[in-house]
Amino acid sequence: MGWWPFGKKTRSRRRIDDPLRKDTRQWLSELRDVCEMNFDNPEGARRQIRQMQVHWHHAYEEGVLPEYNREGLESRAFRLLLCSDDEWMEWLDNEEFWKPGWRPEQDLDED
């Protein structure tokens, strides 16, 4: 009698926090969380953002992160990495900056 209904589970099951399930809001939320946790330490946040960029690059190469999400994350990271410490808080407080679909061209339209 080799049949047993309670056999071993296959190892092909994905974890619940599988990156394939991330949507735009989750990617943005991770970036924002890092920035807000380091609101008083912009340089520490910038180090973490650079590490996140490496993660985004790998996720993009694996097909997990779509191009349009990667571009949005990178354009935000670019501004956060190059801004002065005074501008840092302005970016963190800018709700439009953290919304999905934000584009750098919007900055030019407001001026």
C-alpha positions as protocol buffer text, in pm:
chain_id: "A"
residue {
  index: 1
  type: MET
  ca { x: 0 y: 0 z: 0 }
}
residue {
  index: 2
  type: GLY
  ca { x: 207 y: 285 z: -129 }
}
residue {
  index: 3
  type: TRP
  ca { x: -74 y: 534 z: -156 }
}
residue {
  index: 4
  type: TRP
  ca { x: -104 y: 788 z: 124 }
}
residue {
  index: 5
  type: PRO
  ca { x: -324 y: 1100 z: 93 }
}
residue {
  index: 6
  type: PHE
  ca { x: -102 y: 1306 z: 319 }
}
residue {
  index: 7
  type: GLY
  ca { x: 210 y: 1302 z: 108 }
}
residue {
  index: 8
  type: LYS
  ca { x: 498 y: 1544 z: 120 }
}
residue {
  index: 9
  type: LYS
  ca { x: 434 y: 1895 z: 4 }
}
residue {
  index: 10
  type: THR
  ca { x: 609 y: 1998 z: -311 }
}
residue {
  index: 11
  type: ARG
  ca { x: 886 y: 2251 z: -276 }
}
residue {
  index: 12
  type: SER
  ca { x: 766 y: 2453 z: -572 }
}
residue {
  index: 13
  type: ARG
  ca { x: 530 y: 2655 z: -353 }
}
residue {
  index: 14
  type: ARG
  ca { x: 614 y: 3022 z: -347 }
}
residue {
  index: 15
  type: ARG
  ca { x: 642 y: 3222 z: -32 }
}
residue {
  index: 16
  type: ILE
  ca { x: 362 y: 3464 z: 41 }
}
residue {
  index: 17
  type: ASP
  ca { x: 594 y: 3763 z: 5 }
}
residue {
  index: 18
  type: ASP
  ca { x: 699 y: 3653 z: -342 }
}
residue {
  index: 19
  type: PRO
  ca { x: 819 y: 3960 z: -535 }
}
residue {
  index: 20
  type: LEU
  ca { x: 604 y: 3856 z: -830 }
}
residue {
  index: 21
  type: ARG
  ca { x: 307 y: 3967 z: -627 }
}
residue {
  index: 22
  type: LYS
  ca { x: 438 y: 4316 z: -563 }
}
residue {
  index: 23
  type: ASP
  ca { x: 255 y: 4597 z: -729 }
}
residue {
  index: 24
  type: THR
  ca { x: 358 y: 4957 z: -785 }
}
residue {
  index: 25
  type: ARG
  ca { x: 234 y: 5069 z: -446 }
}
residue {
  index: 26
  type: GLN
  ca { x: 441 y: 4807 z: -264 }
}
residue {
  index: 27
  type: TRP
  ca { x: 763 y: 4902 z: -442 }
}
residue {
  index: 28
  type: LEU
  ca { x: 696 y: 5269 z: -363 }
}
residue {
  index: 29
  type: SER
  ca { x: 602 y: 5189 z: -6 }
}
residue {
  index: 30
  type: GLU
  ca { x: 935 y: 5015 z: 53 }
}
residue {
  index: 31
  type: LEU
  ca { x: 1124 y: 5316 z: -80 }
}
residue {
  index: 32
  type: ARG
  ca { x: 917 y: 5560 z: 122 }
}
residue {
  index: 33
  type: ASP
  ca { x: 954 y: 5354 z: 440 }
}
residue {
  index: 34
  type: VAL
  ca { x: 1333 y: 5363 z: 410 }
}
residue {
  index: 35
  type: CYS
  ca { x: 1326 y: 5739 z: 360 }
}
residue {
  index: 36
  type: GLU
  ca { x: 1086 y: 5808 z: 643 }
}
residue {
  index: 37
  type: MET
  ca { x: 1267 y: 5583 z: 888 }
}
residue {
  index: 38
  type: ASN
  ca { x: 1578 y: 5789 z: 814 }
}
residue {
  index: 39
  type: PHE
  ca { x: 1413 y: 6130 z: 786 }
}
residue {
  index: 40
  type: ASP
  ca { x: 1674 y: 6277 z: 1018 }
}
residue {
  index: 41
  type: ASN
  ca { x: 1963 y: 6089 z: 856 }
}
residue {
  index: 42
  type: PRO
  ca { x: 1948 y: 6152 z: 480 }
}
residue {
  index: 43
  type: GLU
  ca { x: 2294 y: 6007 z: 423 }
}
residue {
  index: 44
  type: GLY
  ca { x: 2197 y: 5677 z: 587 }
}
residue {
  index: 45
  type: ALA
  ca { x: 1884 y: 5663 z: 374 }
}
residue {
  index: 46
  type: ARG
  ca { x: 2088 y: 5732 z: 61 }
}
residue {
  index: 47
  type: ARG
  ca { x: 2306 y: 5428 z: 135 }
}
residue {
  index: 48
  type: GLN
  ca { x: 1996 y: 5214 z: 166 }
}
residue {
  index: 49
  type: ILE
  ca { x: 1848 y: 5360 z: -153 }
}
residue {
  index: 50
  type: ARG
  ca { x: 2165 y: 5262 z: -341 }
}
residue {
  index: 51
  type: GLN
  ca { x: 2125 y: 4908 z: -209 }
}
residue {
  index: 52
  type: MET
  ca { x: 1763 y: 4912 z: -319 }
}
residue {
  index: 53
  type: GLN
  ca { x: 1871 y: 5017 z: -667 }
}
residue {
  index: 54
  type: VAL
  ca { x: 2083 y: 4702 z: -690 }
}
residue {
  index: 55
  type: HIS
  ca { x: 1780 y: 4498 z: -584 }
}
residue {
  index: 56
  type: TRP
  ca { x: 1562 y: 4674 z: -845 }
}
residue {
  index: 57
  type: HIS
  ca { x: 1821 y: 4602 z: -1112 }
}
residue {
  index: 58
  type: HIS
  ca { x: 1821 y: 4230 z: -1030 }
}
residue {
  index: 59
  type: ALA
  ca { x: 1441 y: 4220 z: -1012 }
}
residue {
  index: 60
  type: TYR
  ca { x: 1420 y: 4391 z: -1351 }
}
residue {
  index: 61
  type: GLU
  ca { x: 1667 y: 4146 z: -1506 }
}
residue {
  index: 62
  type: GLU
  ca { x: 1465 y: 3853 z: -1371 }
}
residue {
  index: 63
  type: GLY
  ca { x: 1145 y: 3999 z: -1515 }
}
residue {
  index: 64
  type: VAL
  ca { x: 992 y: 4059 z: -1173 }
}
residue {
  index: 65
  type: LEU
  ca { x: 997 y: 4439 z: -1190 }
}
residue {
  index: 66
  type: PRO
  ca { x: 834 y: 4591 z: -1500 }
}
residue {
  index: 67
  type: GLU
  ca { x: 1021 y: 4862 z: -1689 }
}
residue {
  index: 68
  type: TYR
  ca { x: 766 y: 5135 z: -1608 }
}
residue {
  index: 69
  type: ASN
  ca { x: 793 y: 5059 z: -1233 }
}
residue {
  index: 70
  type: ARG
  ca { x: 1171 y: 5057 z: -1249 }
}
residue {
  index: 71
  type: GLU
  ca { x: 1178 y: 5393 z: -1428 }
}
residue {
  index: 72
  type: GLY
  ca { x: 949 y: 5547 z: -1167 }
}
residue {
  index: 73
  type: LEU
  ca { x: 1156 y: 5413 z: -879 }
}
residue {
  index: 74
  type: GLU
  ca { x: 1482 y: 5522 z: -1040 }
}
residue {
  index: 75
  type: SER
  ca { x: 1356 y: 5875 z: -1111 }
}
residue {
  index: 76
  type: ARG
  ca { x: 1253 y: 5912 z: -746 }
}
residue {
  index: 77
  type: ALA
  ca { x: 1584 y: 5763 z: -626 }
}
residue {
  index: 78
  type: PHE
  ca { x: 1773 y: 6004 z: -853 }
}
residue {
  index: 79
  type: ARG
  ca { x: 1609 y: 6304 z: -687 }
}
residue {
  index: 80
  type: LEU
  ca { x: 1653 y: 6167 z: -337 }
}
residue {
  index: 81
  type: LEU
  ca { x: 2018 y: 6082 z: -394 }
}
residue {
  index: 82
  type: LEU
  ca { x: 2111 y: 6419 z: -542 }
}
residue {
  index: 83
  type: CYS
  ca { x: 1905 y: 6658 z: -332 }
}
residue {
  index: 84
  type: SER
  ca { x: 2048 y: 6865 z: -50 }
}
residue {
  index: 85
  type: ASP
  ca { x: 1958 y: 6784 z: 307 }
}
residue {
  index: 86
  type: ASP
  ca { x: 1715 y: 7077 z: 309 }
}
residue {
  index: 87
  type: GLU
  ca { x: 1539 y: 6949 z: -4 }
}
residue {
  index: 88
  type: TRP
  ca { x: 1526 y: 6599 z: 149 }
}
residue {
  index: 89
  type: MET
  ca { x: 1236 y: 6688 z: 378 }
}
residue {
  index: 90
  type: GLU
  ca { x: 1053 y: 6864 z: 96 }
}
residue {
  index: 91
  type: TRP
  ca { x: 1060 y: 6544 z: -112 }
}
residue {
  index: 92
  type: LEU
  ca { x: 947 y: 6334 z: 184 }
}
residue {
  index: 93
  type: ASP
  ca { x: 653 y: 6565 z: 251 }
}
residue {
  index: 94
  type: ASN
  ca { x: 548 y: 6589 z: -114 }
}
residue {
  index: 95
  type: GLU
  ca { x: 249 y: 6352 z: -142 }
}
residue {
  index: 96
  type: GLU
  ca { x: 241 y: 6376 z: -522 }
}
residue {
  index: 97
  type: PHE
  ca { x: 600 y: 6248 z: -536 }
}
residue {
  index: 98
  type: TRP
  ca { x: 493 y: 5922 z: -369 }
}
residue {
  index: 99
  type: LYS
  ca { x: 186 y: 5853 z: -580 }
}
residue {
  index: 100
  type: PRO
  ca { x: 201 y: 5588 z: -853 }
}
residue {
  index: 101
  type: GLY
  ca { x: 227 y: 5754 z: -1191 }
}
residue {
  index: 102
  type: TRP
  ca { x: 432 y: 6052 z: -1072 }
}
residue {
  index: 103
  type: ARG
  ca { x: 662 y: 6175 z: -1348 }
}
residue {
  index: 104
  type: PRO
  ca { x: 947 y: 6429 z: -1334 }
}
residue {
  index: 105
  type: GLU
  ca { x: 779 y: 6637 z: -1606 }
}
residue {
  index: 106
  type: GLN
  ca { x: 517 y: 6737 z: -1352 }
}
residue {
  index: 107
  type: ASP
  ca { x: 778 y: 6948 z: -1176 }
}
residue {
  index: 108
  type: LEU
  ca { x: 831 y: 7154 z: -1490 }
}
residue {
  index: 109
  type: ASP
  ca { x: 458 y: 7218 z: -1536 }
}
residue {
  index: 110
  type: GLU
  ca { x: 421 y: 7366 z: -1187 }
}
residue {
  index: 111
  type: ASP
  ca { x: 693 y: 7633 z: -1233 }
}
